Amino acid sequence: MNKALTKADIVEAIYTDNTLDKNRMAVKDVVEDLLELMKDAIKTDNTLLISGFGKFEA
């Protein structure tokens, strides 16, 4: 069984990327903002297409 990808997993993966200059709180804020944008788009249109990534529907 596959493990679910969590918000914390995304934050940790970005935070540990050595090519970026950041702090954990800044990364968490960016991930939160991104997920909020996605959620709002799905609430508005019942769907969200991120080209080259995937389609999300409510």
PDB file of N, CA, C and O in Angstrom:
ATOM      1  N   MET A   1       0.843  -1.177   0.000  1.00  0.00           N
ATOM      2  CA  MET A   1       0.000   0.000   0.000  1.00  0.00           C
ATOM      3  C   MET A   1       0.890   1.244   0.000  1.00  0.00           C
ATOM      4  O   MET A   1       1.874   1.306   0.738  1.00  0.00           O
ATOM      5  N   ASN A   2       0.549   2.218  -0.815  1.00  0.00           N
ATOM      6  CA  ASN A   2       1.325   3.450  -0.918  1.00  0.00           C
ATOM      7  C   ASN A   2       0.995   4.394   0.232  1.00  0.00           C
ATOM      8  O   ASN A   2      -0.152   4.494   0.669  1.00  0.00           O
ATOM      9  N   LYS A   3       2.017   5.075   0.707  1.00  0.00           N
ATOM     10  CA  LYS A   3       1.841   6.071   1.763  1.00  0.00           C
ATOM     11  C   LYS A   3       1.275   7.341   1.143  1.00  0.00           C
ATOM     12  O   LYS A   3       1.694   7.747   0.059  1.00  0.00           O
ATOM     13  N   ALA A   4       0.327   7.964   1.826  1.00  0.00           N
ATOM     14  CA  ALA A   4      -0.238   9.225   1.346  1.00  0.00           C
ATOM     15  C   ALA A   4       0.814  10.319   1.441  1.00  0.00           C
ATOM     16  O   ALA A   4       1.591  10.364   2.395  1.00  0.00           O
ATOM     17  N   LEU A   5       0.835  11.192   0.457  1.00  0.00           N
ATOM     18  CA  LEU A   5       1.718  12.352   0.466  1.00  0.00           C
ATOM     19  C   LEU A   5       1.039  13.437   1.281  1.00  0.00           C
ATOM     20  O   LEU A   5      -0.070  13.860   0.956  1.00  0.00           O
ATOM     21  N   THR A   6       1.697  13.888   2.333  1.00  0.00           N
ATOM     22  CA  THR A   6       1.099  14.883   3.213  1.00  0.00           C
ATOM     23  C   THR A   6       1.706  16.255   2.975  1.00  0.00           C
ATOM     24  O   THR A   6       2.744  16.386   2.327  1.00  0.00           O
ATOM     25  N   LYS A   7       1.046  17.273   3.505  1.00  0.00           N
ATOM     26  CA  LYS A   7       1.557  18.624   3.455  1.00  0.00           C
ATOM     27  C   LYS A   7       2.944  18.680   4.104  1.00  0.00           C
ATOM     28  O   LYS A   7       3.853  19.337   3.595  1.00  0.00           O
ATOM     29  N   ALA A   8       3.091  17.993   5.218  1.00  0.00           N
ATOM     30  CA  ALA A   8       4.383  17.957   5.918  1.00  0.00           C
ATOM     31  C   ALA A   8       5.467  17.325   5.042  1.00  0.00           C
ATOM     32  O   ALA A   8       6.614  17.773   5.064  1.00  0.00           O
ATOM     33  N   ASP A   9       5.120  16.294   4.275  1.00  0.00           N
ATOM     34  CA  ASP A   9       6.083  15.666   3.358  1.00  0.00           C
ATOM     35  C   ASP A   9       6.547  16.654   2.296  1.00  0.00           C
ATOM     36  O   ASP A   9       7.731  16.709   1.966  1.00  0.00           O
ATOM     37  N   ILE A  10       5.613  17.432   1.765  1.00  0.00           N
ATOM     38  CA  ILE A  10       5.950  18.417   0.734  1.00  0.00           C
ATOM     39  C   ILE A  10       6.866  19.486   1.315  1.00  0.00           C
ATOM     40  O   ILE A  10       7.877  19.843   0.710  1.00  0.00           O
ATOM     41  N   VAL A  11       6.507  19.995   2.493  1.00  0.00           N
ATOM     42  CA  VAL A  11       7.326  21.013   3.153  1.00  0.00           C
ATOM     43  C   VAL A  11       8.730  20.480   3.402  1.00  0.00           C
ATOM     44  O   VAL A  11       9.710  21.168   3.116  1.00  0.00           O
ATOM     45  N   GLU A  12       8.839  19.277   3.925  1.00  0.00           N
ATOM     46  CA  GLU A  12      10.154  18.685   4.228  1.00  0.00           C
ATOM     47  C   GLU A  12      10.994  18.503   2.967  1.00  0.00           C
ATOM     48  O   GLU A  12      12.194  18.773   2.978  1.00  0.00           O
ATOM     49  N   ALA A  13      10.367  18.044   1.876  1.00  0.00           N
ATOM     50  CA  ALA A  13      11.102  17.831   0.627  1.00  0.00           C
ATOM     51  C   ALA A  13      11.653  19.144   0.079  1.00  0.00           C
ATOM     52  O   ALA A  13      12.785  19.197  -0.401  1.00  0.00           O
ATOM     53  N   ILE A  14      10.851  20.198   0.152  1.00  0.00           N
ATOM     54  CA  ILE A  14      11.314  21.498  -0.331  1.00  0.00           C
ATOM     55  C   ILE A  14      12.372  22.056   0.611  1.00  0.00           C
ATOM     56  O   ILE A  14      13.385  22.595   0.166  1.00  0.00           O
ATOM     57  N   TYR A  15      12.137  21.928   1.903  1.00  0.00           N
ATOM     58  CA  TYR A  15      13.061  22.469   2.904  1.00  0.00           C
ATOM     59  C   TYR A  15      14.444  21.816   2.808  1.00  0.00           C
ATOM     60  O   TYR A  15      15.459  22.491   2.978  1.00  0.00           O
ATOM     61  N   THR A  16      14.488  20.524   2.541  1.00  0.00           N
ATOM     62  CA  THR A  16      15.772  19.815   2.506  1.00  0.00           C
ATOM     63  C   THR A  16      16.478  19.903   1.158  1.00  0.00           C
ATOM     64  O   THR A  16      17.592  19.401   1.009  1.00  0.00           O
ATOM     65  N   ASP A  17      15.837  20.541   0.170  1.00  0.00           N
ATOM     66  CA  ASP A  17      16.475  20.755  -1.127  1.00  0.00           C
ATOM     67  C   ASP A  17      17.600  21.770  -0.945  1.00  0.00           C
ATOM     68  O   ASP A  17      17.341  22.938  -0.655  1.00  0.00           O
ATOM     69  N   ASN A  18      18.837  21.336  -1.112  1.00  0.00           N
ATOM     70  CA  ASN A  18      20.008  22.177  -0.844  1.00  0.00           C
ATOM     71  C   ASN A  18      20.204  23.302  -1.850  1.00  0.00           C
ATOM     72  O   ASN A  18      21.067  24.155  -1.645  1.00  0.00           O
ATOM     73  N   THR A  19      19.433  23.329  -2.928  1.00  0.00           N
ATOM     74  CA  THR A  19      19.620  24.374  -3.939  1.00  0.00           C
ATOM     75  C   THR A  19      18.828  25.634  -3.619  1.00  0.00           C
ATOM     76  O   THR A  19      18.961  26.644  -4.309  1.00  0.00           O
ATOM     77  N   LEU A  20      18.006  25.581  -2.577  1.00  0.00           N
ATOM     78  CA  LEU A  20      17.165  26.717  -2.232  1.00  0.00           C
ATOM     79  C   LEU A  20      17.634  27.365  -0.934  1.00  0.00           C
ATOM     80  O   LEU A  20      18.082  26.681  -0.015  1.00  0.00           O
ATOM     81  N   ASP A  21      17.526  28.679  -0.868  1.00  0.00           N
ATOM     82  CA  ASP A  21      17.836  29.416   0.344  1.00  0.00           C
ATOM     83  C   ASP A  21      16.510  29.738   1.026  1.00  0.00           C
ATOM     84  O   ASP A  21      15.765  30.602   0.563  1.00  0.00           O
ATOM     85  N   LYS A  22      16.215  29.051   2.115  1.00  0.00           N
ATOM     86  CA  LYS A  22      14.911  29.209   2.756  1.00  0.00           C
ATOM     87  C   LYS A  22      14.946  28.747   4.198  1.00  0.00           C
ATOM     88  O   LYS A  22      15.918  28.139   4.648  1.00  0.00           O
ATOM     89  N   ASN A  23      13.872  29.042   4.919  1.00  0.00           N
ATOM     90  CA  ASN A  23      13.711  28.479   6.247  1.00  0.00           C
ATOM     91  C   ASN A  23      12.419  27.671   6.261  1.00  0.00           C
ATOM     92  O   ASN A  23      11.558  27.848   5.399  1.00  0.00           O
ATOM     93  N   ARG A  24      12.292  26.797   7.229  1.00  0.00           N
ATOM     94  CA  ARG A  24      11.149  25.875   7.268  1.00  0.00           C
ATOM     95  C   ARG A  24       9.816  26.628   7.314  1.00  0.00           C
ATOM     96  O   ARG A  24       8.864  26.224   6.647  1.00  0.00           O
ATOM     97  N   MET A  25       9.735  27.697   8.075  1.00  0.00           N
ATOM     98  CA  MET A  25       8.482  28.439   8.198  1.00  0.00           C
ATOM     99  C   MET A  25       8.100  29.092   6.869  1.00  0.00           C
ATOM    100  O   MET A  25       6.923  29.109   6.506  1.00  0.00           O
ATOM    101  N   ALA A  26       9.077  29.627   6.144  1.00  0.00           N
ATOM    102  CA  ALA A  26       8.807  30.231   4.841  1.00  0.00           C
ATOM    103  C   ALA A  26       8.295  29.178   3.861  1.00  0.00           C
ATOM    104  O   ALA A  26       7.360  29.433   3.102  1.00  0.00           O
ATOM    105  N   VAL A  27       8.903  28.006   3.877  1.00  0.00           N
ATOM    106  CA  VAL A  27       8.463  26.914   3.001  1.00  0.00           C
ATOM    107  C   VAL A  27       7.036  26.516   3.353  1.00  0.00           C
ATOM    108  O   VAL A  27       6.204  26.336   2.464  1.00  0.00           O
ATOM    109  N   LYS A  28       6.749  26.377   4.636  1.00  0.00           N
ATOM    110  CA  LYS A  28       5.401  26.007   5.075  1.00  0.00           C
ATOM    111  C   LYS A  28       4.387  27.039   4.582  1.00  0.00           C
ATOM    112  O   LYS A  28       3.311  26.670   4.114  1.00  0.00           O
ATOM    113  N   ASP A  29       4.718  28.325   4.681  1.00  0.00           N
ATOM    114  CA  ASP A  29       3.819  29.385   4.228  1.00  0.00           C
ATOM    115  C   ASP A  29       3.549  29.295   2.729  1.00  0.00           C
ATOM    116  O   ASP A  29       2.415  29.480   2.288  1.00  0.00           O
ATOM    117  N   VAL A  30       4.582  29.015   1.951  1.00  0.00           N
ATOM    118  CA  VAL A  30       4.417  28.895   0.497  1.00  0.00           C
ATOM    119  C   VAL A  30       3.530  27.702   0.155  1.00  0.00           C
ATOM    120  O   VAL A  30       2.645  27.810  -0.694  1.00  0.00           O
ATOM    121  N   VAL A  31       3.762  26.567   0.809  1.00  0.00           N
ATOM    122  CA  VAL A  31       2.942  25.372   0.560  1.00  0.00           C
ATOM    123  C   VAL A  31       1.494  25.650   0.950  1.00  0.00           C
ATOM    124  O   VAL A  31       0.575  25.291   0.214  1.00  0.00           O
ATOM    125  N   GLU A  32       1.282  26.285   2.097  1.00  0.00           N
ATOM    126  CA  GLU A  32      -0.078  26.630   2.527  1.00  0.00           C
ATOM    127  C   GLU A  32      -0.761  27.538   1.503  1.00  0.00           C
ATOM    128  O   GLU A  32      -1.926  27.328   1.164  1.00  0.00           O
ATOM    129  N   ASP A  33      -0.037  28.545   1.013  1.00  0.00           N
ATOM    130  CA  ASP A  33      -0.599  29.464   0.009  1.00  0.00           C
ATOM    131  C   ASP A  33      -0.974  28.726  -1.272  1.00  0.00           C
ATOM    132  O   ASP A  33      -2.047  28.949  -1.833  1.00  0.00           O
ATOM    133  N   LEU A  34      -0.092  27.855  -1.726  1.00  0.00           N
ATOM    134  CA  LEU A  34      -0.356  27.081  -2.942  1.00  0.00           C
ATOM    135  C   LEU A  34      -1.594  26.207  -2.777  1.00  0.00           C
ATOM    136  O   LEU A  34      -2.458  26.181  -3.654  1.00  0.00           O
ATOM    137  N   LEU A  35      -1.685  25.497  -1.669  1.00  0.00           N
ATOM    138  CA  LEU A  35      -2.828  24.621  -1.450  1.00  0.00           C
ATOM    139  C   LEU A  35      -4.122  25.418  -1.302  1.00  0.00           C
ATOM    140  O   LEU A  35      -5.182  24.954  -1.722  1.00  0.00           O
ATOM    141  N   GLU A  36      -4.050  26.595  -0.717  1.00  0.00           N
ATOM    142  CA  GLU A  36      -5.229  27.462  -0.595  1.00  0.00           C
ATOM    143  C   GLU A  36      -5.698  27.928  -1.973  1.00  0.00           C
ATOM    144  O   GLU A  36      -6.897  27.944  -2.252  1.00  0.00           O
ATOM    145  N   LEU A  37      -4.753  28.305  -2.829  1.00  0.00           N
ATOM    146  CA  LEU A  37      -5.107  28.690  -4.206  1.00  0.00           C
ATOM    147  C   LEU A  37      -5.784  27.538  -4.937  1.00  0.00           C
ATOM    148  O   LEU A  37      -6.778  27.734  -5.637  1.00  0.00           O
ATOM    149  N   MET A  38      -5.243  26.340  -4.771  1.00  0.00           N
ATOM    150  CA  MET A  38      -5.819  25.169  -5.426  1.00  0.00           C
ATOM    151  C   MET A  38      -7.225  24.903  -4.895  1.00  0.00           C
ATOM    152  O   MET A  38      -8.148  24.648  -5.668  1.00  0.00           O
ATOM    153  N   LYS A  39      -7.382  24.963  -3.582  1.00  0.00           N
ATOM    154  CA  LYS A  39      -8.683  24.714  -2.969  1.00  0.00           C
ATOM    155  C   LYS A  39      -9.713  25.735  -3.440  1.00  0.00           C
ATOM    156  O   LYS A  39     -10.844  25.369  -3.759  1.00  0.00           O
ATOM    157  N   ASP A  40      -9.334  27.009  -3.488  1.00  0.00           N
ATOM    158  CA  ASP A  40     -10.257  28.048  -3.936  1.00  0.00           C
ATOM    159  C   ASP A  40     -10.677  27.844  -5.395  1.00  0.00           C
ATOM    160  O   ASP A  40     -11.838  28.053  -5.746  1.00  0.00           O
ATOM    161  N   ALA A  41      -9.734  27.439  -6.235  1.00  0.00           N
ATOM    162  CA  ALA A  41     -10.048  27.193  -7.649  1.00  0.00           C
ATOM    163  C   ALA A  41     -11.032  26.038  -7.786  1.00  0.00           C
ATOM    164  O   ALA A  41     -11.954  26.100  -8.598  1.00  0.00           O
ATOM    165  N   ILE A  42     -10.842  25.000  -7.006  1.00  0.00           N
ATOM    166  CA  ILE A  42     -11.748  23.844  -7.068  1.00  0.00           C
ATOM    167  C   ILE A  42     -13.124  24.228  -6.536  1.00  0.00           C
ATOM    168  O   ILE A  42     -14.139  23.804  -7.088  1.00  0.00           O
ATOM    169  N   LYS A  43     -13.171  25.025  -5.472  1.00  0.00           N
ATOM    170  CA  LYS A  43     -14.463  25.473  -4.935  1.00  0.00           C
ATOM    171  C   LYS A  43     -15.221  26.302  -5.960  1.00  0.00           C
ATOM    172  O   LYS A  43     -16.439  26.176  -6.086  1.00  0.00           O
ATOM    173  N   THR A  44     -14.511  27.147  -6.689  1.00  0.00           N
ATOM    174  CA  THR A  44     -15.133  28.042  -7.664  1.00  0.00           C
ATOM    175  C   THR A  44     -15.632  27.297  -8.898  1.00  0.00           C
ATOM    176  O   THR A  44     -16.769  27.488  -9.330  1.00  0.00           O
ATOM    177  N   ASP A  45     -14.778  26.453  -9.459  1.00  0.00           N
ATOM    178  CA  ASP A  45     -15.088  25.806 -10.737  1.00  0.00           C
ATOM    179  C   ASP A  45     -15.358  24.306 -10.633  1.00  0.00           C
ATOM    180  O   ASP A  45     -15.659  23.670 -11.643  1.00  0.00           O
ATOM    181  N   ASN A  46     -15.258  23.732  -9.443  1.00  0.00           N
ATOM    182  CA  ASN A  46     -15.395  22.292  -9.207  1.00  0.00           C
ATOM    183  C   ASN A  46     -14.323  21.476  -9.910  1.00  0.00           C
ATOM    184  O   ASN A  46     -14.399  20.248  -9.946  1.00  0.00           O
ATOM    185  N   THR A  47     -13.320  22.154 -10.473  1.00  0.00           N
ATOM    186  CA  THR A  47     -12.229  21.458 -11.137  1.00  0.00           C
ATOM    187  C   THR A  47     -11.000  22.355 -11.173  1.00  0.00           C
ATOM    188  O   THR A  47     -11.109  23.581 -11.146  1.00  0.00           O
ATOM    189  N   LEU A  48      -9.843  21.734 -11.234  1.00  0.00           N
ATOM    190  CA  LEU A  48      -8.587  22.465 -11.354  1.00  0.00           C
ATOM    191  C   LEU A  48      -7.663  21.643 -12.235  1.00  0.00           C
ATOM    192  O   LEU A  48      -7.387  20.479 -11.946  1.00  0.00           O
ATOM    193  N   LEU A  49      -7.188  22.254 -13.307  1.00  0.00           N
ATOM    194  CA  LEU A  49      -6.240  21.602 -14.199  1.00  0.00           C
ATOM    195  C   LEU A  49      -4.901  22.302 -14.066  1.00  0.00           C
ATOM    196  O   LEU A  49      -4.792  23.503 -14.310  1.00  0.00           O
ATOM    197  N   ILE A  50      -3.888  21.551 -13.680  1.00  0.00           N
ATOM    198  CA  ILE A  50      -2.523  22.062 -13.656  1.00  0.00           C
ATOM    199  C   ILE A  50      -1.818  21.364 -14.795  1.00  0.00           C
ATOM    200  O   ILE A  50      -1.495  20.179 -14.716  1.00  0.00           O
ATOM    201  N   SER A  51      -1.586  22.115 -15.852  1.00  0.00           N
ATOM    202  CA  SER A  51      -1.029  21.558 -17.068  1.00  0.00           C
ATOM    203  C   SER A  51       0.291  20.837 -16.791  1.00  0.00           C
ATOM    204  O   SER A  51       1.177  21.388 -16.138  1.00  0.00           O
ATOM    205  N   GLY A  52       0.417  19.630 -17.280  1.00  0.00           N
ATOM    206  CA  GLY A  52       1.618  18.835 -17.088  1.00  0.00           C
ATOM    207  C   GLY A  52       1.677  18.142 -15.741  1.00  0.00           C
ATOM    208  O   GLY A  52       2.651  17.448 -15.446  1.00  0.00           O
ATOM    209  N   PHE A  53       0.639  18.320 -14.908  1.00  0.00           N
ATOM    210  CA  PHE A  53       0.652  17.693 -13.581  1.00  0.00           C
ATOM    211  C   PHE A  53      -0.576  16.837 -13.336  1.00  0.00           C
ATOM    212  O   PHE A  53      -0.465  15.638 -13.079  1.00  0.00           O
ATOM    213  N   GLY A  54      -1.760  17.461 -13.416  1.00  0.00           N
ATOM    214  CA  GLY A  54      -2.955  16.671 -13.174  1.00  0.00           C
ATOM    215  C   GLY A  54      -4.212  17.514 -13.117  1.00  0.00           C
ATOM    216  O   GLY A  54      -4.168  18.744 -13.151  1.00  0.00           O
ATOM    217  N   LYS A  55      -5.328  16.820 -13.029  1.00  0.00           N
ATOM    218  CA  LYS A  55      -6.643  17.450 -12.937  1.00  0.00           C
ATOM    219  C   LYS A  55      -7.277  17.029 -11.622  1.00  0.00           C
ATOM    220  O   LYS A  55      -7.276  15.852 -11.262  1.00  0.00           O
ATOM    221  N   PHE A  56      -7.814  18.002 -10.916  1.00  0.00           N
ATOM    222  CA  PHE A  56      -8.462  17.758  -9.630  1.00  0.00           C
ATOM    223  C   PHE A  56      -9.909  18.177  -9.739  1.00  0.00           C
ATOM    224  O   PHE A  56     -10.213  19.231 -10.297  1.00  0.00           O
ATOM    225  N   GLU A  57     -10.806  17.360  -9.209  1.00  0.00           N
ATOM    226  CA  GLU A  57     -12.235  17.657  -9.273  1.00  0.00           C
ATOM    227  C   GLU A  57     -12.874  17.439  -7.915  1.00  0.00           C
ATOM    228  O   GLU A  57     -12.449  16.592  -7.129  1.00  0.00           O
ATOM    229  N   ALA A  58     -13.905  18.228  -7.664  1.00  0.00           N
ATOM    230  CA  ALA A  58     -14.669  18.067  -6.431  1.00  0.00           C
ATOM    231  C   ALA A  58     -15.874  17.193  -6.693  1.00  0.00           C
ATOM    232  O   ALA A  58     -16.657  16.930  -5.780  1.00  0.00           O
TER     233      ALA A  58
END
